[in-house]
């Protein structure tokens, strides 16, 4: 009887963990991005800056949706073209989104976050201590397989340029929305690639933490 009781307990514990994991890593449907409002362009440019301090306060889903749309969302649904340009319209840059609960892949077509890996992986997104504090850390990953017959050198160059456009969109959104951000090149790319389960043709370009300024 005691053995059956223990087996029952173990089964319940196993099912609880399995259920919790499944719940945690379901796709997240983001609210429709708000594509109007915000500060005027010239004021936003005057406020644009790098900031390396972050509150741990979570970003609301609406703010996260607006942020990702500004970064590289679809602004012309009839053609599928985006808020940032890309060479030959390759759209080779993917945005991975790290939070305290897991890492997700931004799907601009469905406006969803697709689960990648569970658990807090933010420390893999940069070597600086403040990366672990920011509620959201973005990673820009180029998929060279989408870039046709371009030479290896051109793939490196254009994916870096395209990431620059996207990261600047994030800077401008943050300046308009009162958020802090900074782009990071000091990243252990091998560790992060393993964490994200990337393929050899996927290359990490930069990361970018985002969050509210710390309360004084």
Backbone torsions as a table, in degrees:
resi	resn	phi	psi	omega
1	UNK	NA	-43.0	-179.4
2	UNK	-62.4	-39.1	-179.7
3	UNK	-63.7	-40.6	179.2
4	UNK	-65.2	-37.0	179.0
5	UNK	-63.1	-45.1	179.3
6	UNK	-63.8	-39.6	178.6
7	UNK	-63.8	-38.9	177.7
8	UNK	-64.0	-44.0	178.8
9	UNK	-61.1	-46.0	-179.5
10	UNK	-62.1	-39.5	179.5
11	UNK	-64.2	-43.6	179.9
12	UNK	-62.9	-43.9	179.1
13	UNK	-62.0	-44.4	179.6
14	UNK	-60.9	-45.2	-179.3
15	UNK	-66.1	-34.4	177.9
16	UNK	-63.8	-45.4	179.2
17	UNK	-65.1	-42.0	-179.8
18	UNK	-63.1	-42.2	179.0
19	UNK	-65.1	-45.0	-179.4
20	UNK	-61.3	-43.6	179.8
21	UNK	-62.5	-44.8	-179.9
22	UNK	-62.5	-41.5	178.8
23	UNK	-64.4	-41.7	-175.6
24	UNK	-63.5	-38.0	-171.1
25	UNK	-104.5	22.9	171.8
26	UNK	-71.1	154.1	175.5
27	UNK	-60.8	145.3	179.1
28	UNK	-108.4	118.1	175.0
29	UNK	-82.4	120.6	-178.1
30	UNK	-85.0	150.0	173.9
31	UNK	-61.8	155.8	176.2
32	UNK	-58.2	129.0	-177.5
33	UNK	-63.8	142.9	175.8
34	UNK	-86.6	110.7	-171.4
35	UNK	-103.0	16.9	174.3
36	UNK	-133.0	166.4	180.0
37	UNK	91.4	-163.0	-177.1
38	UNK	85.7	176.1	-178.8
39	UNK	-76.7	154.4	174.9
40	UNK	-60.1	152.8	-173.9
41	UNK	-55.5	-48.9	-174.6
42	UNK	-65.8	-35.6	176.5
43	UNK	-67.6	-40.2	178.3
44	UNK	-62.0	-43.2	178.6
45	UNK	-62.9	-36.1	-179.9
46	UNK	-69.8	-22.9	-179.0
47	UNK	-95.7	-10.1	-176.7
48	UNK	-64.0	129.3	-179.0
49	UNK	-162.2	166.4	171.0
50	UNK	-95.0	136.4	178.5
51	UNK	-138.5	135.6	-172.8
52	UNK	-113.7	21.7	176.0
53	UNK	-124.5	138.0	-174.8
54	UNK	-140.2	140.2	166.8
55	UNK	-75.6	152.5	177.0
56	UNK	-82.8	0.0	-179.8
57	UNK	-58.4	130.9	-178.5
58	UNK	-68.3	149.5	173.6
59	UNK	-83.1	133.9	173.2
60	UNK	-59.5	151.1	-179.8
61	UNK	-58.5	-34.7	178.9
62	UNK	-63.6	-43.2	178.4
63	UNK	-64.5	-41.5	178.9
64	UNK	-63.8	-40.8	177.3
65	UNK	-62.0	-45.1	179.0
66	UNK	-62.4	-42.4	-179.7
67	UNK	-60.3	-49.0	-176.5
68	UNK	-69.8	-34.9	175.7
69	UNK	-65.3	-44.1	177.9
70	UNK	-60.5	-38.6	-177.4
71	UNK	-64.5	-55.8	-174.0
72	UNK	-161.0	40.2	178.3
73	UNK	-82.5	174.7	179.9
74	UNK	-89.3	117.9	179.9
75	UNK	-108.2	-2.9	176.0
76	UNK	-135.3	83.6	-173.5
77	UNK	-57.0	-29.8	-177.5
78	UNK	-66.4	-26.0	-179.6
79	UNK	-115.2	-13.5	-177.1
80	UNK	77.8	11.2	-178.8
81	UNK	-79.8	162.1	-161.7
82	UNK	-115.9	174.8	179.9
83	UNK	-74.7	-13.2	175.9
84	UNK	-126.6	143.1	-179.8
85	UNK	-73.9	157.5	171.3
86	UNK	-143.0	143.9	-177.4
87	UNK	-58.4	132.5	177.9
88	UNK	57.5	17.6	-174.5
89	UNK	53.2	38.1	178.7
90	UNK	-66.8	-31.4	-176.5
91	UNK	49.5	49.9	-173.2
92	UNK	-84.9	-7.1	-176.9
93	UNK	-92.3	125.9	172.1
94	UNK	-104.5	146.6	178.0
95	UNK	-110.7	117.5	173.8
96	UNK	-96.7	137.6	-173.1
97	UNK	-119.0	113.2	179.7
98	UNK	-99.5	131.0	174.3
99	UNK	-127.9	-177.5	179.7
100	UNK	-68.0	-19.1	-176.6
101	UNK	-99.5	-16.5	-179.2
102	UNK	164.8	-175.4	179.1
103	UNK	-115.6	136.5	-178.5
104	UNK	-129.1	157.6	175.5
105	UNK	-106.2	125.7	179.2
106	UNK	-73.9	122.1	176.3
107	UNK	-107.0	103.0	-175.5
108	UNK	-68.3	-30.6	-177.1
109	UNK	-67.2	-39.3	-178.8
110	UNK	-101.8	-4.8	-175.3
111	UNK	53.8	51.6	179.9
112	UNK	-130.1	159.1	168.0
113	UNK	-103.4	117.7	-178.5
114	UNK	-94.4	130.8	-175.7
115	UNK	-64.4	140.2	178.7
116	UNK	-119.4	-56.7	179.9
117	UNK	-151.5	140.1	-177.2
118	UNK	-86.0	165.5	177.0
119	UNK	88.7	164.6	-178.3
120	UNK	-79.0	106.3	-178.4
121	UNK	-109.8	13.3	-172.9
122	UNK	-60.3	-30.9	-178.0
123	UNK	-64.4	-20.8	178.5
124	UNK	-80.0	-8.4	-174.6
125	UNK	-91.6	-0.7	178.2
126	UNK	177.0	153.6	-176.0
127	UNK	-87.5	-12.0	-178.7
128	UNK	-79.8	145.7	-175.1
129	UNK	-63.9	-31.2	-176.1
130	UNK	-68.2	-16.5	179.3
131	UNK	-62.0	-33.4	-178.2
132	UNK	-75.5	-13.3	-179.3
133	UNK	-91.8	-35.7	-177.2
134	UNK	-60.5	133.2	-177.6
135	UNK	-68.0	-23.8	178.8
136	UNK	-135.4	133.3	173.0
137	UNK	-128.5	124.9	-179.9
138	UNK	-96.3	143.4	172.2
139	UNK	-123.8	130.0	179.6
140	UNK	-99.6	117.6	-174.2
141	UNK	-121.0	122.3	178.0
142	UNK	-88.7	133.1	175.0
143	UNK	-103.5	99.6	-175.4
144	UNK	-65.4	-18.9	179.9
145	UNK	-67.9	-16.7	178.5
146	UNK	-87.6	-2.4	-169.9
147	UNK	-101.7	23.5	172.0
148	UNK	58.0	-136.9	-175.8
149	UNK	-96.9	19.3	177.2
150	UNK	-59.8	149.5	179.2
151	UNK	-69.4	158.1	176.7
152	UNK	-53.6	-39.9	179.3
153	UNK	-64.6	-41.4	179.0
154	UNK	-67.3	-37.0	178.0
155	UNK	-62.2	-43.6	178.3
156	UNK	-62.3	-46.3	-175.2
157	UNK	-66.1	-53.1	-173.8
158	UNK	-69.5	-34.5	178.0
159	UNK	-67.8	-33.5	176.2
160	UNK	-68.4	-43.0	178.1
161	UNK	-62.0	-45.7	-178.1
162	UNK	-64.2	-36.8	175.3
163	UNK	-63.7	-36.5	177.4
164	UNK	-60.0	-41.7	177.4
165	UNK	-61.4	-45.4	-176.9
166	UNK	-65.4	-46.4	-177.8
167	UNK	-65.3	-32.7	175.9
168	UNK	-68.5	-36.6	174.1
169	UNK	-58.0	-40.1	178.4
170	UNK	-65.2	-43.7	176.9
171	UNK	-56.0	-45.5	-176.8
172	UNK	-69.5	-39.3	176.2
173	UNK	-61.1	-45.2	-178.7
174	UNK	-62.4	-40.2	178.0
175	UNK	-62.5	-38.2	-179.7
176	UNK	-73.6	-34.0	-173.6
177	UNK	-96.4	1.4	179.3
178	UNK	75.1	32.2	179.4
179	UNK	-108.9	156.9	174.0
180	UNK	-96.8	148.7	175.2
181	UNK	-160.5	161.0	174.3
182	UNK	-158.2	141.0	178.2
183	UNK	-88.8	141.2	-173.7
184	UNK	-123.2	131.5	173.0
185	UNK	-107.3	-15.9	-179.6
186	UNK	-84.8	89.1	-175.9
187	UNK	-136.2	136.7	172.2
188	UNK	-77.8	90.5	-171.6
189	UNK	-66.4	-33.2	178.8
190	UNK	-65.2	-45.6	179.0
191	UNK	-63.8	-44.4	-178.6
192	UNK	-66.3	-40.0	178.4
193	UNK	-60.6	-39.7	177.4
194	UNK	-66.2	-42.7	178.8
195	UNK	-59.0	-41.9	-177.1
196	UNK	-84.1	-9.9	-178.2
197	UNK	67.8	40.0	-175.9
198	UNK	-74.8	154.4	175.1
199	UNK	-87.3	162.8	-178.4
200	UNK	-57.2	-30.7	-178.4
201	UNK	-82.9	1.2	176.7
202	UNK	-101.4	128.1	-174.8
203	UNK	-124.0	129.7	177.5
204	UNK	-78.6	126.3	-179.5
205	UNK	-96.7	-61.1	-177.8
206	UNK	-147.0	166.4	168.6
207	UNK	-125.2	164.9	-174.8
208	UNK	-155.4	103.2	174.9
209	UNK	-73.4	149.7	-179.6
210	UNK	-140.0	138.4	176.1
211	UNK	-177.0	175.6	176.8
212	UNK	-72.1	152.4	172.4
213	UNK	-63.1	149.7	178.0
214	UNK	-65.9	147.4	179.0
215	UNK	-78.4	133.4	-177.9
216	UNK	-96.5	NA	NA
